[in-house]
Each structure stands twice: as C-alpha cells, then as structure tokens.
Amino acid sequence: MNNAENPKQLPSPEAPRSSHRKLETRFEQLIFSSRWLMAPVYLGLVLAMLILLVKFGKEVWHLVVNFGSVSGSDIIIGVLSLVDIALIMNLLIIIIFSGYENFVSKMEDLHSHRDRPDWMGHIGFADLKLKLIGSIVAISGIELLKAFMAVDDLSDRHIAWMLGIHLTFVISGVLYAITDRLASKGK
C-alpha cells in the first residue's frame, strides 16, 4: 500500500473549531438555563406577600376591635402601618412581575389578559431600580412619620438616625435618577 492510495488522514482545521463550538454552545445553554434558578426566588416573594397579607389582616382586625378605646394618633399609626404593608406588597408585585419577565421568561399567555397591568413587559432593569428606590423612600417616609407620631416615646438620637437614614435614601434616589437620566441622554 502506498501513500497515494491511502493518504494519512490529517484532522481538518475545522474539527477542533467545531468541537470547541459544541462545547461553547452547551456552556451557553447551561448559563441561559440557569435563569430558572430565579423562579423559586419569585415564588418565595409570593409567599412573603401571603405573610404580609396575614399581617395586614391582623392590623385591620386590631384597628376594628380597639376602635373605641384607642387614641386618634394610634389610629393614624395603625393606618400608616396598613399603607406601609400595601407599599411593600406593591413593591413585591413590581419586582416579581418585572424580574420574572426580564430575567426568567416572558408571560406570553397573559399578554391578552384583560387585567394585565400596562407597565408589565415594559419595565426595564433601570426602571425597576428607580421604582425600588422610590418605594424604599416612601416606606422610609412612612416609618419616619410613624416615629414622629410617637415622638415622646423615642430618643432624639433614635429620631436623628431615622431622619439620617431617610435622607440617605432620598439623596441616593435623586442621585440615581440623575445618573440614569444622564446615561439615557448619552445613548
């Protein structure tokens, strides 16, 4: 047998590239599929909403049962607590919906649902962060207002810390919004 009849087969330069590409494709599919690791996190946030709903119910029950025996400021603090819980639950809804749609999967079957919020599917990551910061500022403001309603029970130091933390949230939110606006103008 001579070399002309049975030439030694050399691997083509395409073979390593093809094998490398298959490995790369599998790796990218694994990374892409890892987004589903977030699904249990969103389910956990739904469970947190159920816990908050129970807390909300207890707070309403406490207000109704003690209506005749509590002061006006206690009623205001109770109502502010309800608003606080509602804001946190609204924040969780925004995080669950937009996070799931942005990072896990589109909710295609719900696009034509009559109760589907208009903002769903349109909130990007930057919008989500702004809504998150805005909600934190609102929640912090409510906590500060509740503290002012019970100012006699708190030390000046405690109130100063709460005010400082709230102002930090406000300033951070404003700076983030300015940064986001400047970044979007640059596009």
Residue, then its C-alpha position, 0 to 999 in steps of 0.5 A: m500500500n502506498n501513500a497515494e492510495n491511502p493518504k494519512q488522514l490529517p484532522s481538518p482545521e475545522a474539527p477542533r473549531s467545531s468541537h470547541r463550538k459544541l462545547e461553547t454552545r452547551f456552556e451557553q445553554l447551561i448559563f441561559s438555563s440557569r435563569w430558572l434558578m430565579a423562579p423559586v426566588y419569585l415564588g418565595l416573594v409570593l409567599a412573603m406577600l401571603i405573610l404580609l397579607v396575614k399581617f395586614g389582616k391582623e392590623v385591620w382586625h386590631l384597628v376594628v376591635n380597639f376602635g373605641s378605646v384607642s387614641g386618634s394618633d394610634i389610629i393614624i399609626g395603625v393606618l400608616s402601618l396598613v399603607d406601609i404593608a400595601l407599599i411593600m406588597n406593591l413593591l413585591i408585585i413590581i419586582i416579581f412581575s418585572g424580574y420574572e419577565n426580564f430575567v426568567s421568561k416572558m408571560e406570553d399567555l397573559h399578554s391578552h389578559r384583560d387585567r394585565p397591568d400596562w407597565m408589565g413587559h415594559i419595565g426595564f432593569a433601570d426602571l425597576k431600580l428607580k421604582l425600588i428606590g422610590s418605594i424604599v423612600a416612601i416606606s422610609g417616609i412612612e416609618l419616619l412619620k410613624a416615629f414622629m407620631a410617637v415622638d415622646d416615646l423615642s430618643d432624639r438620637h433614635i429620631a436623628w438616625m431615622l431622619g439620617i437614614h431617610l435622607t440617605f435614601v432620598i439623596s441616593g434616589v435623586l442621585y440615581a435618577i440623575t445618573d440614569r437620566l444622564a446615561s439615557k441622554g448619552k445613548 
